[in-house]
């Protein structure tokens, strides 16, 4: 389970280059290194399961979380690519794409931005339920799982919306949070 992840909330230009690199190092490089270290042995054995934790942020631009969303898009794309590449090998690769979830990451974001605490409760997933959904999907060999009907609706709507409009909508929402 590749569950390590970090985010930095705020305007891209207000975040240091070093912090952007830290996010990339953990969310992209660290995850890729873990996959490179373990997947070949799984393939050689003829069985194994990998669960990569991405985010619904992987499906659309997220102003105020630009680097985070970009790194999670990488996680999703790599997961989907490997799932096909490893089809028939006995190794499955799954992506869990939760929305906002009640974790330490959310608490930290709320400490740094009071607007985060104003999010309606129905938008915040229960960490145990999200983890259980990811575990179930991983064992079933599902490539992609998005827990919660609101999150699923958001990702489907995002894929069906023209990119220019999605950027505008995301920009309006993002500017309220940064």
DAPESUL-V593401 format. One record per run of one state. SS is the DSSP state (@ for helix, = for strand, . for the rest). FROM is the first residue (numbers start at 1). LEN is the number of residues. If there is no record, write none. Layout:
ss:SS from:FROM len:LEN
ss:SS from:FROM len:LEN
This chain:
ss:. from:1 len:1
ss:= from:2 len:1
ss:. from:3 len:9
ss:@ from:12 len:3
ss:. from:15 len:2
ss:@ from:17 len:29
ss:. from:46 len:2
ss:= from:48 len:6
ss:. from:54 len:2
ss:@ from:56 len:4
ss:. from:60 len:6
ss:@ from:66 len:20
ss:. from:86 len:5
ss:= from:91 len:6
ss:. from:97 len:4
ss:= from:101 len:1
ss:. from:102 len:2
ss:@ from:104 len:9
ss:. from:113 len:1
ss:@ from:114 len:5
ss:. from:119 len:2
ss:@ from:121 len:3
ss:. from:124 len:1
ss:= from:125 len:1
ss:. from:126 len:1
ss:@ from:127 len:14
ss:. from:141 len:3
ss:= from:144 len:2
ss:. from:146 len:3
ss:@ from:149 len:12
ss:. from:161 len:2
ss:@ from:163 len:15
ss:. from:178 len:1
